[in-house]
Amino acid sequence: MIAIRDRAFGFGEPSAFGTDGLFALLQAGDKHWDMLVANLFFEARRLAAIAVSENSETSLVVSALLLRPCQILACGTFQAGDWSSDSLIQTGTYNWLVKNFGEEISETIRLQPIAKRFLATVIPSYYGLMNINDQRAIHSEGGFMSSSERTHFGSLVRHHRALKVANWIDRGVERYLEIPEMSFFLPFVKSAMVK
C-alpha cells in the first residue's frame, strides 16, 4: 500500500482499482515526495507528450501515458522495473485494462517487454541505449529473440503500436519538447475509456 497525498493506493487487486482511483493516482503521482515515484509519473507524461507531439491517435497517447502506472499495478509497488506481460496478466492488471480501455490500449501495453526484446535483437545500438534494468529484463525474459520469435512478434496485430511506444521509452528528454501537467492528459484518458 502506497500513500500519495494522504490517500492510500493498494495495488494487490487491480481489478478493484476503479477509474476514480486511476485519476487520483495520475494526478497525485508525479507530485510525490519520493523522487523515484515522481520520476515514474514524469516518465508517463513524457511518453504521452511525445505521442501528442507526433500527432498520434488518442489510444496511442493513452497507451504511452498508462504504461508506467500499469507497471506499478502489475508489480504491486512503485519499483516498476521487474514487470512482464505475464505479471500484467497474472495480477489482473491486463483484465482491468481491457475492461476499462479495450484491447487496443491493453495489447500495446502488454506487448512492451516483447517489443523491447525485438528492438534489442534487430537493432544492436538500441540495446546500448537501454537502462540497466531494461537490459536485465531482456535477459530474464529469454534474451535476444530467435528468428521464429521475431516472425511471431511481427505477425501480432498491434506490434507496430508496441514498437512505437518502446522507441519513445528510450529516447532522451528532448529540449524542445514541452511536457504538460497531468491534467492536460486526463481528457485523453476519459475519451479512451470503454463506454
C-alpha positions in Angstrom: 0.0 0.0 0.0 1.4 3.4 -1.0 0.2 6.7 0.3 0.1 9.7 -2.0 -1.2 13.0 -0.6 -2.9 11.2 2.3 -4.6 8.7 0.0 -3.7 5.1 0.1 -3.4 3.2 -3.1 -3.4 -0.6 -2.7 -2.0 -2.4 -5.7 -2.8 -6.0 -4.7 -6.0 -6.2 -6.7 -6.0 -4.1 -9.8 -9.5 -5.3 -10.8 -10.8 -3.5 -7.7 -8.9 -0.3 -8.7 -11.6 1.9 -10.1 -11.3 4.7 -12.6 -11.6 7.3 -9.9 -8.6 5.7 -8.3 -6.7 5.9 -11.5 -7.4 9.6 -12.0 -6.4 10.3 -8.4 -3.2 8.2 -8.9 -2.3 10.0 -12.1 -2.9 13.5 -10.6 -1.0 12.8 -7.4 1.8 10.5 -8.6 4.2 12.9 -10.1 4.0 15.3 -7.1 5.0 12.5 -4.7 7.7 13.3 -2.1 9.8 10.3 -3.2 11.7 11.3 -6.4 11.6 7.7 -7.7 7.8 7.7 -7.6 7.6 11.2 -9.1 10.0 10.3 -11.9 7.9 7.3 -12.9 4.9 9.7 -13.4 7.1 12.3 -15.1 8.1 9.5 -17.5 4.4 8.7 -18.1 3.8 12.3 -19.0 7.0 12.5 -21.2 5.9 9.4 -23.2 2.4 10.8 -23.7 3.9 14.2 -24.7 6.0 12.5 -27.4 2.8 10.8 -28.6 1.0 14.1 -28.8 4.0 15.8 -30.5 3.8 13.1 -33.2 0.1 13.7 -33.7 -0.7 10.2 -32.6 -4.2 8.9 -32.2 -5.8 9.1 -28.7 -5.4 5.4 -28.0 -1.6 5.6 -28.5 -1.3 8.7 -26.3 -3.2 6.8 -23.5 -1.1 3.7 -24.0 2.0 5.8 -23.5 0.5 7.5 -20.5 -0.7 4.4 -18.7 2.4 2.2 -19.3 4.2 3.2 -16.1 1.1 3.2 -13.9 0.2 -0.2 -15.2 3.7 -1.5 -14.5 3.2 -0.2 -10.9 -0.2 -2.0 -10.7 1.4 -5.2 -12.1 4.3 -5.1 -9.6 2.2 -4.0 -6.6 4.9 -1.4 -5.9 6.3 1.8 -7.3 9.5 0.0 -8.2 8.2 -0.9 -11.6 11.5 -2.4 -13.0 10.6 -6.1 -12.7 7.4 -6.5 -14.7 6.5 -8.6 -17.7 3.5 -9.3 -19.8 3.0 -12.3 -17.6 2.8 -10.2 -14.4 0.4 -7.9 -16.2 -1.9 -10.8 -16.8 -1.4 -12.7 -13.5 -2.1 -9.7 -11.3 -5.4 -8.9 -13.2 -4.0 -5.6 -14.4 -4.4 -6.7 -18.0 -8.1 -7.7 -17.4 -8.6 -4.3 -15.7 -7.1 -2.6 -18.8 -9.3 -4.5 -21.3 -12.4 -3.8 -19.2 -11.8 -0.1 -18.9 -9.8 0.7 -22.1 -10.3 -2.1 -24.6 -7.8 -4.4 -26.3 -6.0 -1.8 -28.5 -4.6 0.0 -25.5 -4.2 -3.1 -23.4 -2.3 -5.0 -26.0 0.0 -2.1 -26.7 1.0 -2.0 -23.0 1.1 -5.8 -22.7 3.5 -6.1 -25.7 6.1 -3.7 -24.3 8.5 -6.2 -22.8 8.3 -8.2 -26.1 8.7 -5.1 -28.2 11.9 -4.1 -26.3 13.3 -7.6 -26.8 12.5 -7.4 -30.5 14.2 -4.0 -30.8 17.2 -5.1 -28.8 17.6 -8.1 -31.2 17.2 -6.3 -34.5 18.9 -3.0 -33.6 22.1 -3.6 -31.6 22.5 0.1 -30.9 19.1 0.1 -29.3 20.2 -2.3 -26.6 23.1 0.1 -25.7 20.6 2.9 -25.2 18.5 0.9 -22.7 18.9 1.4 -18.9 20.5 -1.4 -16.9 17.1 -2.6 -15.6 15.7 -3.0 -19.1 18.9 -4.8 -20.2 18.5 -7.2 -17.3 14.8 -7.7 -18.1 15.8 -8.6 -21.7 17.9 -11.4 -20.4 15.5 -12.6 -17.7 12.7 -12.8 -20.3 14.6 -15.0 -22.7 17.4 -12.9 -24.1 17.6 -11.9 -27.7 14.9 -13.2 -30.0 15.3 -16.2 -32.3 14.2 -15.9 -35.9 10.9 -17.7 -35.1 10.2 -15.4 -32.2 10.8 -12.3 -34.4 8.4 -13.7 -37.0 5.8 -14.4 -34.4 6.1 -10.9 -32.9 5.8 -9.4 -36.4 2.6 -11.3 -37.0 0.8 -9.8 -34.0 -1.8 -7.3 -35.0 -0.7 -4.5 -32.7 3.1 -5.0 -32.8 3.7 -1.7 -34.7 2.0 0.3 -31.9 4.0 -1.5 -29.3 7.3 -0.8 -31.2 6.4 2.9 -31.4 5.9 3.2 -27.7 9.1 1.1 -27.0 11.0 3.5 -29.2 9.7 6.5 -27.2 10.8 5.0 -23.9 14.5 5.1 -24.8 14.5 8.5 -26.4 16.0 11.1 -24.1 14.2 14.1 -22.9 14.2 16.4 -26.0 15.0 20.0 -25.1 12.2 21.3 -27.4 9.5 19.0 -26.0 7.0 20.7 -23.7 5.8 18.2 -21.1 2.3 19.3 -19.9 1.0 18.6 -16.5 -1.1 15.5 -15.9 -4.4 17.5 -16.1 -3.7 18.1 -19.8 -3.8 14.3 -20.5 -6.9 13.4 -18.4 -9.3 14.3 -21.3 -7.4 11.8 -23.5 -7.8 9.1 -20.8 -11.6 9.9 -20.4 -12.2 9.7 -24.1 -10.4 6.4 -24.5 -12.4 4.7 -21.8 -14.8 2.0 -22.8 -18.3 3.4 -22.6 
